[in-house]
């Protein structure tokens, strides 16, 4: 917890001037609250006994003073509420930027085990409650402590007897608060986990809405959502039960303080130990120090809410990227595209089955190599090791003789272009999606890339051409159109190494032909690895590798492998019959 709090306080550093001013005005607001009852006591105990003229003049002067103090308190509260909230929003901005940047560093293996909705919850709802804690927490503590300590000192000077009576129940209040505090912390953390689960379920449902509707499974989705929603409701009920007992108990304590002061004060008056004026002052001060106790009640709830969110926030920041630049990583230039797999073995996690076993492979610069084999043989995994989406378990992968682990990630991936079967297009325009391959590209360069990808013609037929909004994930485009945009994106990137991961397997014959032409044009004079499902698309490959669970089982051209009458021929004839 100490390290978490240290990290939490570090977010105040850039805004220390505003924070100090916020604390100053919090102190001012508390000081005004303490001073007004003293003025009232002075009026009732002293001024009322002056002669009329002097009394009226003094009351008027003190009245003006109290109005000024109220105005000062008003400004203090305005500063706290306005500039303090802005400070909290800026810290929230910093934390959100930090965790988003950290997401970008994490590798595929992290996202393989996470749900998008839960990751979104950590960067949205969690951070809002954290910023509220960071803003209100310190000022609430300062105001509350000043009021409580100040009221205690003032009351002790007025009447030690009544002061002891007023504060007699306070220790019991804090013990009560501590017991419920621990229970609420567990309950609020469960709330966080449940709402993150709901977010993940909503994200999954909305992303797959077309599948839901195509199977007419809306009722099933409602039932699935109801399970998560019921879990959240149960967690909320538990937290509210503790919160209810917490707040009800402490509110009762504040009322009991008033009862004790009135009863004790009445007894002391009868014994001549205190005056009626002192009792009136005490009753006024009861609100001065019971209100901050109520504020501390709210703060403890706010702290549990915010700190449980901060713990989840820190859980993400504490995840170390397993794919990162080494201390001696270098930038590469003039890449030829020669790739070598040297005794490579790989498994996704410890104690799981090995996906690749002792693979040895050399791909020459500019060579066109196809990978075929049954599903699960490791074709995509093999290609994912080149841009270091995952790191090898054993052996090494080299680019132009350099171990890819010794190359800076950005430099490595800048030299590799990937076209996948499942094309991801961002919400926005056609132009923005193509230029993603080269963010500083001119419009002319984007259009040229689209022409090379056989995409220009269909783009110009869209309502706004290159400025047409394509919707979430390119939902307004066909599969072939989306694939050609992804190819245009890689044309614009212009890398020396290409990976085609079953780029045409989901397309109809007509779209496949157009996309295949684009791919072959893109592959010219580049080192190209093609993961192929349709074997008819790789007949012209310079080399075809047949990958099985045991490694590379066959290797050769299309004609050589057909003549060998082995696994490749069996796969080819099976597809031909189909």
C-alpha positions in Angstrom: 0.0 0.0 0.0 2.9 2.4 0.8 4.2 2.1 -2.8 0.7 2.7 -4.2 0.2 5.8 -2.1 3.6 7.1 -3.1 2.7 6.7 -6.7 -0.7 8.3 -6.1 0.9 11.4 -4.5 3.3 11.7 -7.4 0.5 12.9 -9.6 0.3 16.1 -7.6 3.8 17.2 -8.5 3.0 19.0 -11.8 0.2 20.9 -10.2 1.8 21.7 -6.8 1.1 25.4 -7.1 -2.6 24.8 -7.6 -2.6 22.1 -4.9 -0.9 24.5 -2.4 -3.5 27.2 -3.3 -6.3 24.7 -2.9 -5.0 23.7 0.6 -4.6 27.4 1.5 -8.2 28.2 0.6 -9.4 25.0 2.3 -7.6 26.3 5.4 -9.3 29.7 4.9 -12.8 28.2 4.6 -12.2 26.2 7.8 -10.9 29.2 9.7 -14.0 31.3 8.8 -16.3 28.5 9.9 -14.4 28.5 13.3 -14.4 32.2 13.7 -18.1 33.0 13.2 -19.4 31.2 16.4 -16.7 33.0 18.4 -18.0 36.4 17.1 -21.6 35.3 18.0 -20.4 34.3 21.5 -18.7 37.7 21.9 -22.0 39.4 20.9 -24.2 37.3 23.3 -21.8 37.4 26.2 -20.3 40.9 26.0 -21.8 43.3 23.4 -25.4 42.8 24.6 -24.4 44.3 27.9 -23.1 47.6 26.4 -25.2 50.7 26.4 -27.6 50.9 23.4 -25.6 53.2 21.2 -22.3 51.3 21.7 -24.1 47.9 21.4 -25.8 48.8 18.1 -22.5 50.3 16.6 -20.5 47.2 17.7 -23.2 44.8 16.4 -23.2 46.6 13.0 -19.4 46.5 12.8 -19.3 42.8 13.7 -22.2 42.2 11.3 -20.1 43.7 8.4 -17.1 41.7 9.5 -19.2 38.5 9.4 -20.5 39.4 5.9 -16.9 39.9 4.8 -15.9 36.6 6.3 -18.8 34.9 4.5 -17.7 36.5 1.2 -14.1 35.2 1.9 -15.5 31.7 2.6 -17.6 31.9 -0.6 -14.5 32.7 -2.7 -12.5 29.9 -0.9 -15.2 27.4 -1.7 -15.4 28.6 -5.3 -11.7 28.2 -5.8 -11.8 24.7 -4.2 -14.7 23.6 -6.3 -13.5 25.2 -9.6 -9.7 25.1 -9.8 -9.5 22.1 -7.5 -11.8 20.1 -9.9 -9.7 21.2 -12.9 -6.6 20.0 -11.1 -8.3 16.6 -10.5 -9.4 16.5 -14.1 -5.8 17.1 -15.2 -4.5 14.4 -13.0 -7.1 12.1 -14.4 -5.9 13.1 -17.9 -2.3 12.3 -16.9 -3.3 8.9 -15.5 -5.4 8.0 -18.5 -2.6 9.0 -20.9 -0.1 6.9 -18.8 -2.2 3.7 -18.8 -3.1 4.1 -22.5 0.5 4.5 -23.3 1.2 1.4 -21.2 -1.4 -0.6 -23.1 0.5 0.2 -26.3 3.7 -1.3 -24.8 2.0 -4.6 -23.8 2.4 -7.6 -26.1 -0.2 -9.9 -27.7 0.2 -12.4 -24.9 -1.3 -9.9 -22.5 -4.3 -9.0 -24.7 -4.8 -12.7 -25.4 -5.8 -13.1 -21.7 -7.8 -9.9 -21.3 -11.3 -8.7 -22.1 -11.6 -5.3 -23.9 -14.5 -4.1 -21.7 -12.5 -4.7 -18.5 -9.5 -2.8 -19.9 -11.8 0.0 -20.9 -13.3 0.2 -17.3 -9.8 0.7 -15.9 -9.2 3.7 -18.1 -12.7 5.3 -17.7 -14.8 4.7 -14.6 -11.9 3.7 -12.4 -10.0 6.8 -13.2 -13.0 9.1 -12.6 -13.3 8.0 -9.0 -9.5 8.2 -8.5 -9.5 11.8 -9.7 -12.4 12.7 -7.3 -10.3 11.2 -4.5 -7.2 13.0 -5.5 -9.1 16.3 -5.6 -11.4 16.1 -2.7 -9.4 13.9 -0.4 -6.7 16.3 0.8 -9.0 19.3 1.1 -11.6 17.3 3.0 -8.9 16.1 5.4 -7.5 19.5 5.9 -10.8 21.2 6.4 -12.1 18.5 8.7 -8.9 18.3 10.9 -8.7 22.1 11.2 -12.4 22.3 12.2 -12.2 19.4 14.6 -8.9 20.4 16.3 -9.8 24.1 16.2 -13.2 23.5 17.7 -11.7 21.3 20.4 -9.1 24.0 21.4 -11.7 26.7 21.4 -14.2 24.7 23.4 -11.5 23.7 25.9 -10.9 27.4 26.5 -14.6 28.1 27.0 -15.4 25.1 29.2 -13.2 22.0 29.7 -16.2 20.2 31.2 -18.4 20.6 28.1 -15.4 20.0 25.8 -14.8 16.6 27.5 -18.6 15.8 27.2 -18.6 16.8 23.5 -15.6 14.7 22.5 -16.3 11.7 24.8 -18.0 9.7 22.0 -15.5 10.6 19.2 -13.0 7.7 19.9 -15.9 5.3 19.7 -16.9 6.8 16.4 -13.5 6.1 14.9 -13.4 2.6 16.2 -16.8 2.0 14.6 -15.6 3.6 11.4 -12.5 1.4 11.3 -14.5 -1.8 11.6 -16.9 -0.9 8.8 -14.1 0.6 6.7 -12.4 -2.7 6.2 -15.7 -4.4 5.1 -16.5 -1.6 2.7 -13.0 -1.9 1.1 -13.6 -5.5 0.1 -17.2 -4.7 -1.1 -16.1 -1.8 -3.3 -13.3 -3.8 -4.9 -15.9 -6.5 -5.8 -18.0 -3.7 -7.3 -15.1 -2.7 -9.5 -14.6 -6.3 -10.7 -18.3 -6.8 -11.4 -18.8 -3.6 -13.4 -15.7 -4.4 -15.4 -17.2 -7.8 -16.2 -20.4 -6.1 -17.4 -18.5 -3.7 -19.6 -16.7 -6.6 -21.2 -20.0 -8.4 -21.8 -21.6 -5.3 -23.3 -18.5 -4.7 -25.6 -18.7 -8.3 -26.7 -22.4 -8.2 -27.4 -22.3 -4.9 -29.3 -19.3 -6.0 -31.4 -21.0 -9.2 -32.3 -24.5 -7.7 -32.9 -24.7 -9.0 -36.4 -24.0 -12.5 -35.3 -26.6 -12.2 -32.5 -29.3 -11.0 -34.9 -28.4 -13.6 -37.6 -29.0 -16.4 -35.1 -32.0 -14.5 -33.5 -30.3 -15.0 -30.1 -31.3 -11.7 -28.5 -33.0 -13.6 -25.6 -29.9 -15.7 -24.9 -27.8 -12.5 -24.8 -30.3 -11.0 -22.4 -29.9 -14.0 -20.1 -26.1 -13.9 -20.3 -26.2 -10.2 -19.5 -28.7 -10.8 -16.6 -26.2 -13.1 -14.9 -23.5 -10.4 -14.9 -26.0 -7.7 -14.0 -27.3 -9.8 -11.1 -23.7 -10.3 -9.9 -23.2 -6.6 -9.9 -26.5 -6.0 -8.1 -25.5 -8.5 -5.4 -22.1 -6.8 -5.0 -23.8 -3.4 -4.8 -26.3 -4.7 -2.2 -23.4 -5.9 0.0 -21.5 -2.7 -0.3 -24.6 -0.6 0.4 -25.4 -2.8 3.5 -22.0 -1.9 4.9 -22.3 1.7 3.8 -25.8 1.9 5.4 -24.6 0.6 8.7 -21.5 2.8 8.5 -23.4 6.1 7.8 -26.4 5.3 10.0 -24.1 4.5 13.0 -21.9 7.6 12.6 -24.9 9.9 12.1 -26.4 8.5 15.3 -23.1 9.2 17.0 -23.3 12.9 15.9 -26.8 13.2 17.3 -25.8 11.6 20.5 -23.0 14.1 20.9 -25.6 16.9 20.8 -27.7 15.0 23.3 -24.7 14.5 25.6 -23.7 18.2 25.4 -27.3 19.4 26.1 -27.8 17.1 29.1 -24.3 17.7 30.5 -24.6 21.4 29.9 -27.9 21.6 31.7 -26.4 19.8 34.7 -23.3 22.1 34.7 -25.5 25.2 34.5 -27.5 24.0 37.5 -24.2 23.5 39.4 -22.9 26.9 38.2 -20.0 25.4 36.3 -21.0 26.9 32.9 -23.1 29.8 31.7 -26.1 29.6 29.3 -24.0 31.7 26.8 -21.3 29.0 26.9 -23.9 26.3 26.3 -25.3 28.2 23.3 -21.8 28.6 21.9 -21.2 24.9 22.4 -24.4 24.0 20.5 -23.2 26.2 17.6 -19.8 24.5 17.7 -21.3 21.0 17.7 -22.2 21.5 14.0 -18.7 23.0 13.3 -17.0 19.7 14.4 -19.8 17.2 13.6 -20.0 18.4 10.0 -16.3 17.6 9.3 -16.9 14.2 11.0 -19.7 13.7 8.4 -17.2 14.8 5.7 -14.7 12.3 7.0 -17.5 9.7 6.7 -18.0 10.6 3.1 -14.2 10.7 2.6 -13.8 7.1 3.8 -16.4 6.0 1.3 -14.7 8.1 -1.4 -11.3 6.7 -0.4 -12.5 3.1 -0.6 -14.1 3.8 -4.0 -11.1 5.7 -5.4 -8.3 3.6 -3.8 -9.9 0.3 -5.0 -9.9 1.9 -8.5 -6.3 3.0 -8.1 -5.2 -0.6 -7.1 -6.8 -1.8 -10.3 -5.0 1.0 -12.2 -1.7 0.0 -10.6 -2.3 -3.7 -11.5 -2.1 -2.7 -15.1 0.9 -0.4 -14.7 2.8 -3.1 -12.9 2.4 -5.5 -15.8 5.8 -5.6 -17.4 5.8 -5.9 -21.2 7.3 -9.2 -22.1 8.2 -7.8 -25.5 10.4 -4.8 -25.2 13.6 -3.2 -26.6 16.8 -4.6 -25.1 19.3 -2.2 -23.6 21.5 -2.6 -26.7 18.7 -2.7 -29.3 19.6 -0.9 -32.5 17.9 0.7 -35.5 18.3 -1.1 -38.8 18.5 0.6 -42.2 18.6 -0.6 -45.9 16.9 -3.9 -45.0 17.3 -6.6 -47.7 14.8 -8.9 -46.1 16.7 -12.1 -45.5 15.0 -14.1 -42.8 16.4 -17.1 -40.8 14.8 -19.3 -38.2 17.6 -21.0 -36.2 16.4 -24.0 -34.2 13.2 -22.2 -33.2 10.8 -23.6 -30.7 7.8 -21.8 -29.2 4.9 -22.2 -26.8 2.5 -19.4 -25.7 2.8 -19.9 -22.0 4.7 -22.0 -19.5 3.4 -25.5 -19.0 1.4 -25.4 -22.3 1.9 -27.5 -25.4 4.8 -26.5 -27.7 3.4 -25.0 -31.0 6.7 -25.0 -32.9 9.5 -27.6 -32.5 13.1 -26.9 -33.6 12.3 -25.1 -36.8 15.2 -24.3 -39.1 14.4 -22.2 -42.2 16.1 -19.6 -44.4 14.3 -17.2 -46.6 16.4 -15.3 -49.1 16.0 -11.5 -49.7 13.2 -11.0 -52.2 12.1 -14.7 -52.1 8.4 -15.6 -52.2 7.7 -18.5 -49.8 4.3 -20.0 -49.0 3.3 -21.8 -45.8 0.6 -24.5 -45.9 -0.7 -27.1 -43.5 -3.6 -28.1 -41.4 -5.1 -25.7 -38.8 -3.1 -25.5 -35.6 0.2 -26.5 -37.3 1.7 -23.1 -36.3 1.8 -21.2 -39.6 0.5 -17.9 -38.2 2.6 -18.4 -35.0 5.8 -18.8 -37.1 5.2 -15.6 -39.0 4.2 -13.7 -35.7 7.8 -14.4 -34.4 9.3 -12.2 -37.2 7.9 -8.9 -36.0 8.2 -10.1 -32.4 4.5 -10.2 -31.6 5.8 -13.1 -29.5 9.3 -14.1 -28.5 10.8 -17.5 -29.3 11.0 -20.0 -26.4 14.2 -21.4 -27.8 16.5 -20.5 -30.7 16.4 -17.3 -32.6 14.8 -15.4 -35.5 17.1 -13.2 -37.6 16.5 -10.4 -40.1 19.5 -9.7 -42.3 21.6 -11.7 -39.8 20.4 -9.6 -36.8 18.5 -11.3 -34.0 15.2 -9.6 -34.0 15.5 -9.2 -30.2 18.5 -7.0 -30.8 16.5 -4.6 -33.1 14.4 -1.8 -31.8 10.7 -2.8 -32.1 9.7 0.2 -34.1 12.5 -0.2 -36.5 11.8 -3.9 -36.9 8.1 -3.5 -37.5 8.5 -0.5 -39.7 10.2 -2.9 -42.1 7.5 -5.5 -42.1 4.0 -5.3 -43.7 1.2 -7.6 -42.7 -2.0 -8.3 -44.5 -4.4 -10.5 -42.5 -7.5 -12.4 -43.2 -9.4 -10.5 -40.5 -8.9 -6.9 -41.7 -9.2 -4.2 -39.0 -10.3 -0.8 -40.2 -10.7 2.1 -37.8 -13.7 4.3 -37.6 -13.1 7.2 -39.9 -12.7 7.8 -43.6 -11.1 5.8 -46.4 -8.3 8.3 -46.6 -7.5 8.1 -42.9 -7.4 4.3 -42.9 -5.0 4.1 -45.9 -2.8 6.8 -44.5 -2.5 4.8 -41.3 0.3 2.9 -43.1 2.3 6.2 -43.3 0.8 8.9 -41.1 2.7 11.8 -42.8 1.8 10.7 -46.4 0.4 13.2 -48.8 -3.0 12.8 -50.5 -1.2 12.0 -53.8 0.7 9.2 -52.1 -2.5 7.8 -50.6 -4.2 7.8 -54.0 -1.2 6.1 -55.6 -1.2 3.4 -53.0 -4.9 2.8 -53.6 -4.3 2.5 -57.3 -1.6 0.0 -56.8 -4.0 -2.0 -54.6 -6.7 -1.9 -57.2 -8.9 0.1 -54.8 -9.0 3.5 -56.5 -11.9 2.7 -58.7 -14.3 1.4 -56.0 -13.2 4.3 -53.7 -14.2 6.9 -56.3 -17.6 5.2 -56.6 -18.3 5.8 -52.9 -20.5 8.8 -51.9 -17.6 11.0 -50.8 -14.7 9.2 -52.4 -11.6 9.1 -50.2 -13.5 11.2 -47.6 -16.3 8.6 -47.2 -16.9 7.5 -43.6 -16.6 3.7 -43.6 -18.2 3.1 -40.1 -17.0 1.0 -37.2 -14.5 -1.6 -38.4 -15.4 -0.7 -42.0 -18.9 -2.1 -41.7 -20.1 -0.2 -44.8 -17.6 -2.0 -47.1 -17.5 -5.5 -48.5 -14.9 -8.0 -47.6 -13.0 -7.5 -50.8 -13.1 -3.7 -50.5 -11.8 -3.9 -46.9 -9.0 -6.2 -47.9 -7.9 -3.9 -50.7 -7.8 -0.9 -48.3 -5.6 -3.0 -46.0 -3.3 -3.8 -49.0 -3.2 -0.1 -49.9 -2.2 0.6 -46.4 0.8 -1.7 -46.7 1.7 -0.3 -50.2 1.9 3.1 -48.6 4.1 1.7 -45.8 6.4 0.2 -48.5 8.2 -2.4 -46.3 10.9 -4.8 -47.6 9.3 -7.8 -45.8 5.6 -8.9 -46.3 3.5 -11.4 -44.5 0.2 -12.4 -46.0 -1.9 -14.4 -43.4 -4.6 -16.1 -45.4 -5.4 -12.8 -46.9 -7.9 -14.1 -49.5 -9.4 -17.1 -47.8 -12.6 -15.3 -46.7 -13.3 -13.8 -50.1 -15.5 -14.9 -53.0 -13.9 -15.9 -56.3 -14.3 -12.5 -58.0 -13.0 -10.5 -55.1 -10.2 -13.1 -54.6 -9.0 -12.6 -58.1 -8.8 -8.8 -57.7 -7.1 -9.0 -54.3 -4.7 -11.7 -55.5 -3.5 -9.4 -58.3 -3.0 -6.6 -55.7 -1.0 -9.0 -53.5 1.2 -10.2 -56.3 1.9 -6.6 -57.3 2.7 -5.7 -53.7 5.0 -8.8 -53.3 7.2 -7.9 -56.3 10.8 -7.5 -55.3 10.0 -8.0 -51.6 10.6 -10.9 -49.2 7.2 -12.4 -48.9 5.8 -15.1 -46.7 2.3 -16.3 -47.6 0.1 -18.4 -45.2 -2.3 -20.0 -47.7 -5.5 -21.9 -47.2 -6.5 -22.0 -50.9 -3.6 -23.8 -52.5 -4.5 -22.6 -55.9 -3.3 -19.1 -55.0 0.3 -20.2 -54.3 1.1 -22.3 -57.4 3.6 -19.7 -58.5 5.4 -19.4 -55.2 9.1 -19.9 -55.4 9.0 -22.3 -52.5 6.2 -24.0 -50.6 6.7 -25.3 -47.1 4.3 -27.9 -45.6 4.1 -27.3 -41.8 2.9 -30.1 -39.4 3.0 -30.6 -35.7 6.5 -32.1 -36.1 7.8 -29.1 -38.1 8.5 -28.6 -41.8 7.5 -31.9 -43.4 7.9 -31.0 -47.1 9.5 -28.3 -49.1 9.6 -27.5 -52.8 7.7 -25.9 -55.7 4.1 -26.7 -56.5 5.1 -29.2 -59.2 7.8 -30.8 -57.1 5.5 -31.4 -54.2 2.7 -32.7 -56.4 5.2 -35.2 -57.9 6.4 -36.3 -54.5 2.9 -37.5 -53.8 3.0 -36.6 -50.1 1.1 -34.4 -47.7 0.9 -31.4 -50.1 -0.6 -33.5 -52.9 -3.1 -34.9 -50.5 -4.2 -31.4 -49.4 -4.3 -30.1 -53.0 -6.4 -33.0 -54.3 -8.7 -32.7 -51.3 -9.4 -29.0 -52.2 -9.7 -29.8 -55.8 -12.4 -32.4 -55.2 -14.2 -29.9 -53.0 
